[in-house]
Amino acid sequence: MTNDKITEVGVNIAEKATMIWNVADMLRGPFKPHEYGLVILPMTVVKRFHDCLLPTHQAVQEQYEKVKNLAVIDGFLTRASGYQFYNISKFTFDSLLADPDNIEANFRDYLAGFSANVQDVLAKFDFDNIIRRMVESNTLYLVIKEFNTPKGYLGPDKISAVDCGYIFEDLVRRFSESFGEEAGAHFTSRDIIYLMTDLLLSDANLADTSNITVYDMAMGTSQMLSCMEERIHALNRDIEVTCFGQEFNPSTYAIAKADMMIRGGDPNNMRFGDTLSEDQFPGYTFQYCISNPPFGIDWKREQKAVEAEAKKGEQGRFAPGLPKISDGQQLFVLNGLAKLAPNGKMAIIQNGSPLFSGDAGSGPSNIRQYILENDWLDAIIQLSTDQFMNTGISTYIWICSKDKSAYRAGKVQLIDASHCFEQRRKSIGNKRNDISDYCRELIVQAYGEFRDDAVYGEKPGVYCHSRIFDSVEFGYNKITVERPQRDENDEIVLKKGKPVADAALRDTENVPLTQDIDRYFEREVQPYASDAWIDYKKTKVGYEIPMTRYFYEYEPPEPVENIVARIQAYEKAISAAMSDLFPKEG
């Protein structure tokens, strides 16, 4: 995947998305700015369908006349259209515009001619009400006319499926921004997706593979799926890639389903519903999972269903525990792991919270313990800040594998790629940094070579740093250290011959799993508190992954003499300036 391709797509996005969004000029007044997308998104989808079907329009009409009285006609008409959808209406955009007086009735006839799978897409847009509002405001004809200009052409001969998908993404972003939503909830840029796909496929043997399944549990408009398919086919054109996705936002789901139909995939694999509470793929497993689920968002709405699922134990998706109610991103990780086939592999984006939030015995810590003790965590890659449109925080790609290579078994690779980026000439929201081809190659090389304490690139410029750890190194025993109560004579208070613990003096210590608890206690505690003891019944196991600590590099402070010299220089400059302002009289 080259930057030329990214640039090419960028041009298509800029030209087409801007042109399409300019339709908003004629919507001002009847529609508020945050409502423009309610018109533009479904119209873009309809026009894409129209332009795809236009070359076979006459063939479909002729076939429909032959089979319209049969009980089942879908197969005949999809073969005639060349897609998994069709339209039996006699109208096209040209003929609609030729009869402006009947534009509403004819346009509704045109929409009614679409196959059932397209009707599902239009229903998710609530398009019927939007048409009524356009009729009332006398904008329906004008909108159709604008979309039918040469600049509004969206046929596959000019706009590829992948490019069209990114045009959809850009329109969703604009709509989200006008609505005051977090646009990043719908958008992951292509440079990040390509890094994720290359990490997933870096050690894949695709020569003898005939079919691959890919799943995105929070698919948005499904661009991760289409890019994954694109990348696989770049490596082996003959592989059949079957994509599956679930999405909860009606508009983005509609676009994803439309995109899948246009690309020739099975639209029934694009399913609507909340992944956490309404799993649309029970019993399914997939070879690859690629996803950027929401983070920092609570799961109160799904709480009842999630807790019921957790009670199923290993028969459900959330066996090891539940994260704090304010942030459900770890639930998506558990869902992805439950959906991985025995040879499956997942790339999922997270913020920093799942690395360390939660004390020993808490839900977040238990989830980390579950993943690490099952040896499913393969690698974590820290990206730079400012990689996403809606947030400037650091983000991380977790690579999980159900079938690690022997040399990776029992180990976890951490890659600090926070310095591996190229600044954009122009930011998109908060996205100021890109993962260039060179950066992606460095990161994928670091992942593939699996070397400890290895630097790829050149410090202090663009580089990434790889470190290898045994999985057990992330674990610790949290021990409770007790001290005795003492009476007025400073004597230890006993009960049944044993010291009574003083809750005010109680303390805890985190002892690495790689160290013996008793020896740690003798070395680190008893020399400073000879009367202390461990309450073994309160010991809990915890796991955390402190990436910042592992990659911390000490920078010595500036020498004192340099600081003094700089201060003296400032004083002289200030004194000179004051003399100029207030010259001595006489």
WODASUL-V582038 format. One record per run of one state. SS is the DSSP state (hx for helix, st for strand, lp for the rest). FROM is the first residue (numbers start at 1). LEN is the number of residues. If there is no record, write none. Layout:
ss=SS from=FROM len=LEN
ss=SS from=FROM len=LEN
//
This chain:
ss=lp from=1 len=2
ss=hx from=3 len=24
ss=lp from=27 len=1
ss=st from=28 len=1
ss=lp from=29 len=2
ss=st from=31 len=1
ss=lp from=32 len=1
ss=hx from=33 len=35
ss=lp from=68 len=6
ss=hx from=74 len=8
ss=lp from=82 len=5
ss=st from=87 len=1
ss=lp from=88 len=5
ss=hx from=93 len=5
ss=lp from=98 len=2
ss=hx from=100 len=13
ss=lp from=113 len=1
ss=st from=114 len=1
ss=lp from=115 len=1
ss=hx from=116 len=9
ss=lp from=125 len=2
ss=hx from=127 len=10
ss=lp from=137 len=3
ss=hx from=140 len=8
ss=lp from=148 len=2
ss=hx from=150 len=3
ss=lp from=153 len=8
ss=hx from=161 len=19
ss=lp from=180 len=3
ss=hx from=183 len=3
ss=lp from=186 len=4
ss=hx from=190 len=12
ss=lp from=202 len=9
ss=st from=211 len=6
ss=lp from=217 len=6
ss=hx from=223 len=13
ss=lp from=236 len=4
ss=st from=240 len=8
ss=lp from=248 len=2
ss=hx from=250 len=14
ss=lp from=264 len=3
ss=hx from=267 len=3
ss=st from=270 len=3
ss=lp from=273 len=13
ss=st from=286 len=6
ss=lp from=292 len=11
ss=hx from=303 len=8
ss=lp from=311 len=2
ss=hx from=313 len=3
ss=lp from=316 len=13
ss=hx from=329 len=11
ss=st from=340 len=11
ss=lp from=351 len=2
ss=hx from=353 len=4
ss=lp from=357 len=6
ss=hx from=363 len=11
ss=lp from=374 len=3
ss=st from=377 len=6
ss=lp from=383 len=5
ss=st from=388 len=1
ss=lp from=389 len=2
ss=st from=391 len=1
ss=lp from=392 len=4
ss=st from=396 len=6
ss=lp from=402 len=4
ss=hx from=406 len=3
ss=lp from=409 len=2
ss=st from=411 len=6
ss=lp from=417 len=5
ss=st from=422 len=7
ss=lp from=429 len=2
ss=st from=431 len=4
ss=lp from=435 len=2
ss=hx from=437 len=13
ss=lp from=450 len=4
ss=st from=454 len=4
ss=lp from=458 len=5
ss=st from=463 len=8
ss=hx from=471 len=4
ss=st from=475 len=8
ss=lp from=483 len=1
ss=st from=484 len=1
ss=lp from=485 len=1
ss=st from=486 len=1
ss=lp from=487 len=5
ss=st from=492 len=1
ss=lp from=493 len=1
ss=st from=494 len=2
ss=lp from=496 len=2
ss=st from=498 len=2
ss=lp from=500 len=1
ss=st from=501 len=1
ss=lp from=502 len=1
ss=hx from=503 len=3
ss=lp from=506 len=1
ss=st from=507 len=6
ss=lp from=513 len=4
ss=hx from=517 len=8
ss=lp from=525 len=8
ss=st from=533 len=2
ss=lp from=535 len=1
ss=hx from=536 len=3
ss=lp from=539 len=1
ss=st from=540 len=4
ss=lp from=544 len=3
ss=hx from=547 len=4
ss=lp from=551 len=9
ss=hx from=560 len=22
ss=lp from=582 len=5
//
